[in-house]
């Protein structure tokens, strides 16, 4: 006759559900149904003399085949500066345990059971290019054990792997990050790793805001290392990524494009405004700020990225445009004491180039620019203004006023000299306008071509 305390404990144990195989091992068999009693008996029969310390093969010379399947769930982080990729994966490993087989007819047709993975032998497959200082932790999930000895182990894994990031085409770059899995202690003669399918599954992938996944093909390799003579097989899953460049184009490249198009407009400003050099310096400072923002987000590399080259080319162009603006302003402010425009500059720049660029005087039609001629040099009177040769019999004739004629000639020569200096000054100012128009076309074309070359990478 059973004691009342034992009956109460048996009733409580029969009401506990979902506690796994721990209940099967510790709970009384009376609370189990027919299938539960058969599973309890199967578990005891299988693990009566089982050890998980040895490789479960009937012949020790036979290699154990392990099939590896990976499902990519999420890209957690891509640390480009430290070149570390963090992924959330679902890993499935399948192998055959020669010591965990039974006849389903002996156990009421029971052909599969689920038991904790810590009770069976598991392959020591690890991530070779792991970039985490912490030791690998095995997920405490169950394995599915079938009557023919087939073991299936599904476990979620967060991996931190090293990835060589190439940012030479940033922000239009594509990355290839490999994850290499293999046995750490078993060679190819003891354990053989094979991938299931041609690559990892992307059916349950959560889209990433920065990276677009192009695929994750798998490749099996057999390598021989210097430490050991036997070959070691491994499976490498290569994650193919392409950066989503829309945010970088709007936040980094588009402002630089607009600023680079603004820089050549300094040649279109009037020289008398006094803002030509100020505009160039302001544009150069703005580009420097954006260059610093770009450098903070980029990992240190030996090669310069595409966006970095574009920034450097734009800053160089702005620097040269500012220097040429100063040169043009120096031409514009040539005073009356300056030398005349050289003959070659007068013929080519003020003639042909001015007509081609439509640089004309006020009221002059485009394409019909006149070629200015050199003003005649003022001729000073030799010996003053004297009376005409021969005697003059008119007493009131001006030829007898030698002093008055001398002063009139001096005033006329001074006026002619002033007009000649003004003409020289106007020629230099016109030459400055021609050079402004010429450099405006050159630098604006350069800015447009460089911007199109960079933005076309996004298409």
C-alpha positions in Angstrom: 0.0 0.0 0.0 1.4 3.4 -1.1 2.0 6.1 1.4 -0.3 9.3 1.1 2.8 11.5 0.6 4.0 9.5 -2.3 0.5 9.7 -3.9 0.5 13.5 -3.6 4.0 13.8 -5.2 2.9 11.5 -8.0 -0.1 13.6 -8.8 1.9 16.8 -8.9 4.5 15.2 -11.2 1.8 14.0 -13.5 0.5 17.6 -13.9 3.8 19.1 -14.9 4.1 19.6 -18.7 6.7 21.0 -21.1 9.8 20.5 -18.9 11.5 18.4 -21.5 13.5 15.2 -20.9 14.4 16.1 -17.4 10.9 15.0 -16.4 11.4 11.8 -18.3 14.5 11.0 -16.3 13.3 12.1 -12.8 9.5 11.8 -13.0 7.7 8.5 -12.1 6.8 6.3 -15.1 3.2 6.0 -13.7 2.4 9.6 -14.8 3.4 9.0 -18.5 1.2 7.8 -21.3 2.0 4.9 -23.5 4.2 7.0 -25.9 5.9 8.7 -22.9 6.7 5.4 -21.3 8.1 4.1 -24.6 10.2 7.3 -25.0 11.5 7.0 -21.5 12.4 3.3 -22.1 14.1 4.3 -25.4 16.1 7.0 -23.7 17.4 4.7 -21.0 18.3 2.0 -23.5 20.1 4.4 -25.8 22.2 6.2 -23.2 22.9 3.2 -20.9 26.4 2.7 -22.3 26.7 5.9 -24.5 29.6 8.3 -24.2 29.7 11.7 -25.9 33.5 11.9 -25.6 34.3 9.8 -28.6 33.5 10.1 -32.3 30.4 8.1 -33.0 31.5 5.8 -35.8 31.5 2.0 -35.9 34.9 2.0 -37.8 37.5 4.4 -36.4 39.1 4.6 -39.9 35.9 5.9 -41.3 35.3 9.7 -41.7 32.2 11.1 -40.2 30.2 13.3 -42.6 28.8 16.5 -41.3 26.4 18.6 -43.4 26.4 22.3 -42.6 23.5 24.6 -43.5 23.4 28.4 -42.7 20.5 30.8 -42.8 21.2 34.5 -42.7 18.8 36.3 -40.4 20.2 39.8 -39.8 23.3 42.0 -40.4 23.8 43.4 -36.9 26.8 45.6 -37.6 29.5 46.3 -40.0 32.4 48.0 -38.2 34.4 49.4 -41.1 37.1 51.1 -39.0 37.9 47.8 -37.1 36.9 45.6 -40.0 34.6 43.4 -38.0 31.2 42.0 -39.3 28.5 41.0 -36.8 25.8 38.6 -38.1 22.9 36.7 -36.6 22.7 33.2 -38.2 20.7 30.1 -37.9 23.0 27.1 -38.2 21.9 23.5 -38.8 24.4 20.6 -38.5 23.5 17.1 -39.5 25.5 13.9 -38.9 24.9 10.2 -38.2 25.6 8.7 -34.8 26.2 5.0 -35.2 25.4 4.3 -31.5 22.0 6.1 -31.4 20.0 3.8 -33.6 16.9 1.7 -32.8 14.1 -0.2 -34.4 10.9 1.8 -34.3 8.8 -1.4 -34.1 10.3 -2.2 -30.7 9.1 1.2 -29.3 5.6 1.5 -30.7 6.6 3.1 -34.0 8.5 5.9 -32.3 11.0 7.1 -35.0 12.3 10.4 -33.5 12.9 12.0 -30.2 14.2 15.4 -29.1 16.9 15.6 -26.4 19.3 18.2 -25.1 22.3 18.7 -27.3 24.6 18.4 -24.3 23.8 14.7 -24.0 25.2 13.6 -27.4 28.5 14.0 -29.3 28.7 17.2 -31.3 31.2 18.2 -33.9 33.7 20.8 -32.9 33.0 23.1 -35.9 34.0 26.7 -35.2 34.4 29.9 -37.1 38.0 30.2 -38.2 38.1 33.9 -38.8 36.4 34.8 -35.5 37.1 38.3 -34.3 35.8 38.0 -30.8 38.0 37.6 -27.7 35.3 35.5 -25.9 35.4 31.7 -26.2 32.8 30.1 -28.4 29.6 29.4 -26.5 27.4 26.4 -27.5 23.7 27.1 -27.8 21.7 25.0 -25.3 19.2 23.8 -27.9 17.8 20.4 -28.4 18.8 18.0 -31.2 16.4 15.8 -33.2 17.4 12.2 -33.1 16.0 9.7 -35.6 15.8 6.0 -35.5 18.5 5.5 -38.2 21.0 7.6 -36.1 20.6 10.8 -38.0 21.2 13.8 -35.7 20.0 17.3 -36.6 21.1 20.2 -34.5 19.6 23.7 -35.1 21.1 26.6 -33.1 21.0 30.4 -33.4 24.5 32.0 -33.5 25.8 35.6 -33.3 29.1 35.7 -35.1 31.8 38.4 -35.1 34.1 37.7 -38.0 37.0 39.6 -39.5 36.2 41.1 -42.9 38.7 43.0 -45.2 36.7 46.2 -46.1 37.7 47.8 -49.3 36.5 51.4 -49.4 38.2 52.5 -52.6 34.8 53.1 -54.3 33.0 54.5 -51.3 30.1 55.2 -51.1 29.4 53.0 -54.2 31.5 50.1 -52.9 30.7 46.4 -52.7 32.2 44.1 -50.0 32.9 40.4 -49.9 33.0 39.0 -46.4 33.8 35.3 -45.9 32.8 33.1 -42.9 34.9 29.9 -42.8 33.6 27.0 -40.7 35.5 23.9 -40.0 36.6 21.4 -37.4 39.2 22.6 -35.0 40.8 19.3 -34.0 39.5 16.6 -36.5 41.2 16.3 -39.8 39.7 15.3 -43.1 40.2 11.6 -42.4 38.1 11.8 -39.2 35.5 14.4 -40.0 34.4 15.7 -43.4 32.3 19.0 -43.7 30.0 19.5 -46.6 27.7 22.4 -47.3 24.0 21.8 -48.0 23.0 23.5 -51.2 25.0 26.1 -53.1 24.8 28.8 -50.5 23.2 30.2 -47.4 19.4 30.7 -47.2 18.1 34.3 -47.3 14.4 33.4 -46.9 14.2 34.9 -43.4 16.6 37.8 -43.8 15.7 41.1 -42.3 16.6 43.9 -44.7 19.5 46.2 -43.6 19.2 50.0 -44.0 22.8 50.4 -45.1 23.7 47.2 -47.0 21.9 45.2 -49.7 22.7 41.5 -49.7 23.4 40.1 -53.2 23.9 36.6 -52.1 25.8 34.2 -49.8 27.4 31.4 -51.9 29.2 28.5 -50.2 32.5 26.9 -51.2 34.2 23.8 -49.8 38.0 23.7 -49.5 40.5 21.2 -48.4 43.7 22.8 -47.0 46.9 21.4 -45.4 48.4 23.6 -42.7 52.0 23.7 -41.6 51.2 22.2 -38.2 49.7 19.0 -39.4 50.2 16.6 -42.3 46.5 15.6 -42.7 44.1 17.8 -44.8 41.5 19.9 -43.1 38.2 20.5 -45.0 36.2 23.7 -44.4 33.2 25.5 -45.8 33.4 29.2 -46.6 30.2 31.2 -46.9 30.9 34.5 -48.8 28.5 37.3 -48.0 28.2 39.6 -51.0 27.2 43.2 -49.9 26.6 46.4 -51.8 26.3 49.7 -49.9 23.0 51.7 -50.2 24.6 55.0 -51.3 21.5 57.2 -51.3 22.1 58.7 -47.9 25.8 59.3 -48.6 25.0 61.0 -51.9 22.4 63.4 -50.3 24.5 64.1 -47.2 28.1 64.2 -48.5 28.4 64.2 -52.3 25.5 66.5 -53.3 26.6 69.4 -51.1 30.1 69.1 -52.5 28.7 69.0 -56.1 26.7 72.2 -55.4 29.6 73.9 -53.8 32.0 73.0 -56.6 29.5 74.4 -59.1 29.4 77.6 -57.1 33.1 78.1 -57.1 33.6 79.1 -60.8 30.9 81.8 -60.4 33.6 83.9 -58.7 34.9 84.7 -62.2 31.4 86.1 -63.1 31.4 88.6 -60.2 32.4 92.1 -61.1 35.9 92.9 -60.0 34.7 96.1 -58.3 32.4 94.2 -56.0 35.4 93.1 -53.8 33.9 89.6 -53.1 35.7 87.5 -55.7 38.4 86.3 -53.5 36.1 86.0 -50.5 33.8 83.6 -52.4 36.7 81.4 -53.3 38.0 81.2 -49.7 34.5 80.5 -48.3 34.0 77.7 -50.8 37.4 76.2 -49.8 36.5 76.3 -46.1 33.2 74.6 -46.7 34.9 71.8 -48.7 37.4 71.4 -45.9 34.6 70.9 -43.3 32.9 68.2 -45.5 36.3 66.5 -46.0 36.8 66.2 -42.3 33.3 64.7 -41.9 34.1 62.2 -44.6 37.4 61.3 -43.0 35.8 60.6 -39.6 33.4 58.0 -41.2 36.1 56.2 -43.2 38.5 53.5 -41.9 42.2 54.3 -42.3 43.3 52.9 -45.6 46.4 53.1 -47.8 44.3 53.9 -50.8 42.0 57.0 -51.2 38.3 56.4 -51.8 36.4 57.6 -54.8 34.7 60.3 -52.7 38.0 61.3 -51.2 39.5 61.7 -54.6 36.5 63.8 -55.7 36.9 66.1 -52.7 40.6 66.5 -53.3 40.1 67.3 -57.0 37.4 69.8 -56.1 39.5 71.5 -53.4 42.4 71.7 -55.9 40.2 73.2 -58.5 38.9 75.8 -56.0 42.4 76.7 -54.9 43.5 77.3 -58.5 40.4 79.3 -59.3 41.0 81.5 -56.3 44.7 82.0 -57.3 43.6 82.9 -60.9 41.0 85.3 -59.5 43.7 87.2 -57.7 45.7 87.3 -61.0 42.7 88.6 -62.9 42.1 91.2 -60.3 45.7 92.3 -60.6 45.1 92.8 -64.4 41.9 94.7 -63.7 43.5 97.2 -61.4 46.4 98.1 -63.6 46.7 101.8 -63.2 47.3 104.5 -65.9 51.0 104.1 -65.4 50.9 100.5 -66.6 52.6 99.4 -69.8 50.4 99.0 -72.9 48.8 95.5 -73.6 51.3 93.5 -75.6 50.7 93.1 -79.3 50.1 89.3 -79.2 47.6 89.7 -76.3 45.9 92.6 -78.1 45.6 90.5 -81.3 44.6 87.1 -79.8 42.9 87.9 -76.5 41.3 91.2 -77.2 40.6 90.2 -80.8 39.7 86.6 -81.5 39.1 85.3 -78.0 36.9 88.3 -77.0 34.8 87.7 -80.1 34.5 84.0 -79.3 33.5 84.7 -75.7 31.2 87.6 -76.6 33.1 90.1 -74.4 32.2 93.4 -76.0 32.0 97.1 -75.1 28.8 98.7 -74.2 26.5 99.0 -77.2 28.8 96.7 -79.4 27.0 93.7 -80.9 28.3 90.2 -79.9 30.8 88.7 -82.4 31.9 92.0 -83.8 34.4 93.0 -81.2 36.7 95.7 -82.5 40.4 95.1 -82.3 41.7 98.1 -80.4 44.6 99.9 -81.8 47.5 101.3 -80.0 46.9 104.9 -79.1 49.3 107.4 -80.7 52.0 108.5 -78.4 51.8 112.1 -77.5 54.4 114.3 -79.2 55.8 117.1 -77.2 56.7 120.3 -79.1 60.3 120.8 -79.8 61.5 124.1 -78.5 58.0 125.3 -77.7 55.4 126.7 -80.1 57.1 129.3 -82.2 55.7 131.6 -84.9 55.4 130.3 -88.4 58.4 130.7 -90.7 58.6 133.9 -92.5 57.7 137.4 -91.4 54.1 138.1 -90.3 52.9 141.7 -91.0 49.7 141.4 -88.8 50.5 143.0 -85.4 47.4 141.4 -83.7 48.2 137.8 -85.1 48.4 135.0 -82.5 51.7 133.9 -83.9 53.2 136.8 -82.1 51.9 135.4 -78.7 54.6 132.8 -78.2 53.8 132.3 -74.5 50.1 131.6 -75.1 50.8 129.1 -77.9 53.2 127.3 -75.6 50.6 126.9 -72.8 47.9 125.7 -75.3 50.3 123.0 -76.7 51.2 121.8 -73.2 47.5 121.5 -72.3 46.8 119.5 -75.5 49.7 117.2 -74.9 48.6 116.6 -71.3 45.1 115.8 -72.4 46.4 113.4 -75.1 48.6 111.7 -72.5 45.7 111.3 -70.1 43.5 109.9 -72.9 46.2 107.4 -73.8 46.6 106.3 -70.1 42.9 105.9 -69.8 42.9 103.8 -73.0 45.6 101.6 -71.6 43.7 101.2 -68.3 40.5 100.2 -70.2 42.4 97.7 -72.3 43.7 96.0 -69.2 40.2 96.0 -67.7 38.8 94.5 -70.9 41.6 91.9 -70.9 40.6 91.0 -67.3 37.0 90.5 -68.4 38.1 88.3 -71.2 40.2 86.1 -68.9 37.3 86.0 -66.4 35.0 84.7 -69.1 37.5 82.2 -70.3 38.3 80.8 -66.8 34.6 80.7 -66.0 33.9 78.3 -68.9 37.0 76.2 -68.2 36.4 75.7 -64.4 32.6 75.3 -64.8 33.1 72.6 -67.4 35.6 70.8 -65.1 33.2 71.0 -62.2 30.3 69.6 -64.2 32.4 66.7 -65.7 33.8 65.7 -62.3 30.4 65.8 -60.7 28.9 63.7 -63.5 31.7 61.1 -63.3 31.1 60.6 -59.6 27.3 60.7 -59.6 27.1 58.2 -62.6 28.7 55.6 -60.2 25.3 55.5 -58.4 23.4 54.4 -61.5 
